[in-house]
Amino acid sequence: MRLFVNRAVEQEAMDRLLTERQPVAHVLVLTGTAGVGKTSLALHWAHAVREHFKDGQLYANLRGYDPQEPVAAAQVLERFLRALGVPAAAIPTDPEAMASTYRSLVAGRRMLIVLDNASSAAQVRPLLPGGPGCLVVVTSRHRLSGLGVREGARHLTLEILAEHDAVELLRAVTADYRNGDDPEELAQLARLCARLPLALRIAAERAAGRPRMLLNDLIQDLRDESSLWDALSSEDEEESEAVRSVFAWSYRALPGDAARLFRMLGLHPTGEFSTAAAAALVAGRDRPTRRLLDGLVAAHMVEQIGSNRYRFHDLLRAYAVDQARHEQEPEESDRAVRRVLAWYLHAADEAQAVAAPHEPRVPLAPLDPDVEPVAFSDEVAAMQWFETERENLTAATRTAAALGLDEHAWQLAIVLRAVHMQRNTFQDWFATSRLGLEAARRCDDRRAQAELHESLGMAFTQSSRFDQAGEQYEAALAIRGELEDPAGEALTLNGLGLLRLRQHRLPGAQDAFERARALFQGLGDAYWEPRMAVNLAQVQAELGRLAEAERLVRAGLESFRESGDRRAEGNAMRVLSVIQLEDGRTGEALESAQGAVDTAVDLDSAVAEGYWLTQLGHAQCAAGRSAGALASYQRAAVLQRSLGDRSREALAWDGAGRAYLALDRAQEAAEFHRRAVAVHRELGDRWQWAVALCHLAEAAEAMDEAADAVREHRREALALLDDFTDPGALRLRDRLTNDLGEDV
């Protein structure tokens, strides 16, 4: 259908921006009363000019006028960064750092960015590019004058349609269904709709659906309806009353079951929903609910945006909320909200069961028998569902907490952890875990509190915020001990041990893994106990206790081979290679590492291959196969970059530097070591930072770099090693001290 807007406005105010040049991003703010067609114009124009923006387009609905809170800038930034190709683990968790990364990525690009339904200038500012080349189109009901003062934004106010355009829109919708309507009556209908596109389309659809009814009778119905409603709260009282009247007119014409569904949809946590979620609200089945949704789409009461996926205009959603408040008993609305929250909870639990079957499950109350459960055919389907519903899942957790449905809130947060830990969706992970923890405290559910402290510990660990991670794990451990929960305590200890291992805090890692292993042995847990043995073997190897380390890892290997657990077997082979290399058995280390990498390739696991290739590179370097080592490190770095693991990517860079030095290419070696140093410094990883500085000093020395610069690298490394007391750290300190001589 044609977009009914003022062509002169579109040409004069918007197309001119394509050719103008200025030192910062262009910002155009489209303002106008609700229902005037700001979003339609922005999207229509974006589609028409897409060839002018060779680097692509970004779109976000900021939901500034939804019944719930507007979308936070951090949430939009996370989605934009993902759309721009940033892996999940590489997305910063701090909103300012996210904004800085976003601006760096769009710098020098020619992109169109549409920010729809903004409520304030403050909501928009973090999403604005910092340099020229991009055009940002913002839609809002308010002028957002602050953007004009600080960002030099242009403002374009969209007026209501001229009467002849409004009549033309009515004719365009009804032409195939009605003939001979009086032009003056069409003009009356347009005036009753305040010439607003949203109201006009709804009214036209009503007229098209009743081709044998006189238009004058339809107009009289609308006049009668309009007398029942007070004005909506907006800038223009007459226009708001017209919109409300048209909504009511169309709503009253709906069959009873469709009207009930419309009201119930207003109770959904967001304005976008699936057929299955809609069915849960009304305790119906998917197929009949889909037929009702088709009717609402035909009446322009909801919009279909994909297969089995729909959304509300924010005004229609507000109207649906209002109708639910006035026409339903509070108990009925409460039951509907509980049903849809329970549906999301059970669907997320099913996704966890498929995608992370060994993660602890939360006992759930049975789903309402009138609600269809969700089933996933495989892990791919489960993860696709999670990604599609991620915003709704976070909103469902927030809604549950806001309504005092605290058990729903903390259960959702725990269930979602298993998926967040695989996707590193940090903004949603932190938000749901914190909401869940507060809800668990209100319920005084100590077990749930422990689970959510552990969830936050994982999130902080995986986002390289190690101090906060330790605090959360310690809080979880205290509660586990209080509850005498040995299985939960063992899992938390494993998380704490992995954190300490990443920090190279070996005594702490050893203590955590030994305690976890003893608990799993006491529980007779054949899945987790051998994993603890292998984790402990890595610690013992780094402490120089090679015989004990090998005994532990071989016990784990035997268990994994008996159970056919190839992923765990591959990791054990990697650890065995570490032990063999430290023991001077280079050939065996090379064979074990190659076996681990081959296993990862067989499993098609980029995570495992990227990590285990680095150990293969170490073994190849020790065997004098420097060219092969370089290839392994480079492949590892590429994989880690795609996975977004910056710490492990830096480890691969550092290994590549060692290989380049062995190939007498010191300048390239130094460059890779500098990259590794920069990342480890940024992440606050003192051990790897110090190790990379030592390697940088060796490469700089081989390049005949200034002696003062070499000494400075070594002094910095020595200072970083002050509080490490394990044998490897002591040896490294001794070596640095000897290299520095009297300079220490």
VENKA-V988950 format. One record per run of one state. SS is the DSSP state (H for helix, E for strand, C for the rest). FROM is the first residue (numbers start at 1). LEN is the number of residues. If there is no record, write none. Layout:
{{SS;FROM;LEN} {SS;FROM;LEN}}
//
This chain:
{{C;1;6} {H;7;12} {C;19;7} {E;26;6} {C;32;6} {H;38;11} {C;49;1} {H;50;3} {C;53;4} {E;57;5} {C;62;11} {H;73;11} {C;84;4} {H;88;3} {C;91;4} {H;95;12} {C;107;5} {E;112;5} {C;117;4} {H;121;5} {C;126;9} {E;135;6} {C;141;4} {H;145;7} {C;152;2} {E;154;4} {C;158;5} {H;163;12} {C;175;8} {H;183;10} {C;193;4} {H;197;12} {C;209;6} {H;215;12} {C;227;10} {H;237;16} {C;253;3} {H;256;10} {C;266;6} {E;272;3} {H;275;7} {C;282;4} {H;286;13} {C;299;4} {E;303;4} {C;307;2} {E;309;3} {C;312;2} {H;314;14} {C;328;2} {H;330;26} {C;356;23} {H;379;24} {C;403;3} {H;406;18} {C;424;2} {H;426;18} {C;444;2} {H;446;17} {C;463;3} {H;466;18} {C;484;2} {H;486;17} {C;503;3} {H;506;18} {C;524;5} {H;529;14} {C;543;3} {H;546;18} {C;564;2} {H;566;17} {C;583;3} {H;586;17} {C;603;3} {H;606;17} {C;623;3} {H;626;18} {C;644;2} {H;646;17} {C;663;3} {H;666;18} {C;684;2} {H;686;17} {C;703;4} {H;707;14} {C;721;6} {H;727;17} {C;744;1}}
//
